[in-house]
Amino acid sequence: MEKIKNSTFLRRLITLASVLVSALLQVYVIQSMVWPGNLLSGGFTGLALLIDRLTSLYGFHISTSLAMVALNVPVAVLCIKNIGIRFTGFSLLQVGLASFFLKVLSFEALFDDILLNVLFGGCLYGLCVAIALRGNASTGVTDFIALYVSNKTGKSIWEFVFAGNVILLCLFGWMFGWDYAGYSILFQFLSTKTISAFHHRYEQVTLQITTTKADKIMKQYISRYHHGMSCANVVGGFSRKSMHLLHTVVSSYEAEEIVHMMRQIDPQVIINMFKTENFYGTFYRPPLK
């Protein structure tokens, strides 16, 4: 019980650290690259930036930080039952911290060249989203709606998120100039590719396990991870001893923890891991928490 409590506390601490780093990096990119380059990011943050610009043209001003909170909170409340309280709470904490840091921090422009702002800004902005996702949080409503759909379908939909952002950026181009819209689309493309490079929640791997302690491994594995597992009797080619060959498919982000668990039960276990291209059948996906 004490180990479970310590593990839960450590996971929450990692999530909190990820949220903090993600918010700081997001604000740095906005202030030092997005604003100086007259760019627009995607999602609700990009919409908040657009609202900031539009309201400034009509004699009143809604700041980006205020718009971020105003846009994210109502939708988060509507989605909280389907996403999970902890995940939504940490995501809103990230939005709140980013909004706060936008008010109290000030970063100078890093580059004078717009293309450098696009290249570095796009990659760093995608990295800030990936950091939040790897910590089991997100940078706002757009992200966790995408995650909810992906968790239901088992497929990454970041390409569709990018397509939706392009529509927003085209609206931005119609209002403020197509050159900056084009640069913003490139910025968003790099951001989306960076997220895809670091976030592999929906990739699957196959584990083939050779062990003499199959019963203990299966009992612990199924109770903790809720995946199915097949077991076959085999004979070791070198030792000629009777053993078992276990076979299972897991999400890639679970694999390291599962391998560690199996090696604790059987230090002599042999595990072969390889990427699963396609999987057909029932597959358990833990809910976002």
Secondary structure, DSSP 8 states (H G I E B T S, - for coil): -HHHHHHHHHHHHHHHHHHHHHHHHHHHHIIIIITTTT---SHHHHHHHHHHHHHHHTT----HHHHHHHHHHHHHHHHHHHH-HHHHHHHHHHHHHHHHHHHH-----S-S-HHHHHHHHHHHHHHHHHHHHHTT--SSHHHHHHHHHHHHHSS--HHHHHHHHHHHHHHHHHHH-HHHHHHHHHHHHHHHHHHHHH--TT-EEEEEEEES-HHHHHHHHHHHH----EEEEEE-TTT--EEEEEEEEEEHHHHHHHHHHHHHH-TT-EEEEEEES---S--------
